[in-house]
Amino acid sequence: MPATHASTSTSAASIAASTSASPPAHAERARQGSPRPAAAPRERQPGRARPTPVGGTSVALVAALLGFTVITIDVTAVNIALPAIRHSLGGGMAGTQWVVDAYTLMFAALMLSAGALSDRAGARRAYAWGVALFTLASLACGLAPGIGALVAARVAQGGAAAVVMPASLSLVRQAFDDARARAQAIALWTVGGSVAMAAGPVLGGLLTDSVGWRAVFLINLPVGAVILALLARVPRSPRRPAALDLGGQLSAVLALAGLAFTVIEGGRLGWTSAPVLAAAALTVAGGCAFRVVEARHRQPMVPLNMLTDRRVSVPLVVGFAVNAAFYGGIFLLGLYYQQLRGMSGLEAGLMFIPVSAVVTVTNLFSPRLAARIGRRPVIVAGQLVFTGAMLALLPLAAHTPLWLVVVLLLPLSTGGAVLVPALTALLIDAVPAERAGTASGLLNSLRQTGGALAVALFGGLLASPDGGFSLSGMRVGLLAVAVLLLVTAALSRLFLPRG
């Protein structure tokens, strides 16, 4: 459901690796369960941190949990508020697509280097910066006078969320020396994301119906203030040297921005229009520049030789396809409920509770299932279930009984939830410990990109000539995603190891 992050939620063990774009030192220490370095009186001494006082661990956990929760709620709540935003600010279907994708694409692009930034600044400082920027961007969203201003503010929100995500998990790791306590804290952090995923649509619908869509963003202000107040009681974090690949980061942003513009605006402006062709050219140029920069950089944020390993490249493609199916489906259903069935925002939000509940429960059983029958069977089966989910939604119409809609959503709820933990664990085990942060950041980036492009695809197909909801366009999009999932399931079956 969320377009940020988190996606379908993963198990506690997997989320520790998959959501942290942490550098080698973090990955190695997390794997070994070793304590942090000895205390140091000054923050600027790399690799040394002040001891955590009694009660400081709980404060750090609450602060980290609040930040992770608010960036999750924000995305799912915004999905429900899209029809109200469109009615208030205009912009058509393309405008609503940009409201979602401006956030997601910036989140995806900056996730590649957010871990390095967190290390250079220290987890607490980076987290404070991210939360402060997210709060200010939320204020700008809530006060946006037009669709362009809202999209610009969403770009800033996405950039801030990319910093908040890995820094929040680093903050938890820093606060808990004991490996068992740290695992429990990460599990709680993960559950918080799942609860936020379920609460977001309901909260978004409630706020939109009772106060207005602007409240969906403005509610972040007091939460941000509470987080910053809590951070004042959290000890300073160590600052470690970490290389920043600015050239690679800039080229990645340009390539993703060009790709999003091409897909979103192509249907509206025409695929041969000058702006769309220019955006397509920017996509190609940005991609080529990214490859050249990464090949020449001494410490690239994406080592190209890592991508030649099928145990790395195939999970990345699968992650892209899974998020395309999940986020594309959620975007589609939010509009289906409100535009075609005439539901209120709150009613539409309530329809997502069964989906979120099944996702959360399935996450808990997925690691045990993978341990019993192997990761590859779980990954392949999850994609096939997801394919079935896309096909099951094809009969949806304006008067489909709601109980049947809920039943048809069950495959959508379980497919990704069962395979993502196994996929993440397989990827992390396929790379050296010092590359775990890089691999997990890349996986998250590709997953968010898949979700963003699915929103772009579905948005273009859903818009009928009269501005209504196109059932035929919905079905074309569902079939396209189903075919993509079948292809990635075949790749998984052929090239991934069973264990």
Secondary structure, 3 states (H helix, E strand, C coil): CCCCCCCCCCCHHHHHHHCCCCCHHHHHHHHHCCCCCCCCCCCCCCCCCCCCCCCHHHHHHHHHHHHHHHHHHHHHHHHHHHHHHHHHHCCHHHHHHHHHHHHHHHHHHHHHHHHHHHHHHCHHHHHHHHHHHHHHHHHHHHCCCCHHHHHHHHHHHHHHHHHHHHHHHHHHHHHCCCHHHHHHHHHHHHHHHHHHHHHHHHHHHHHHHHCCCHHHHHCHHHHHHHHHHHHCCCCCCCCCCCCCCHHHHHHHHHHHHHHHHHHHHHHHHCCCCHHHHHHHHHHHHHHHHHHHHHHHCCCCCCCHHHHHCHHHHHHHHHHHHHHHHHHHHHHHHHHHHHHHCCCCHHHHHHCCHHHHHHHHHHHHHHHHHHHHHCHHHHHHHHHHHHHHHHHHCCCCCCCCCHHHHHHHCHHHHHHHHHHHHHHHHHHHHHCCHHHHHHHHHHHHHHHHHHHHHHHHHHHHHHECCCCCECHHHHHHHHHHHHHHHHHHHHHHHHHCCCC
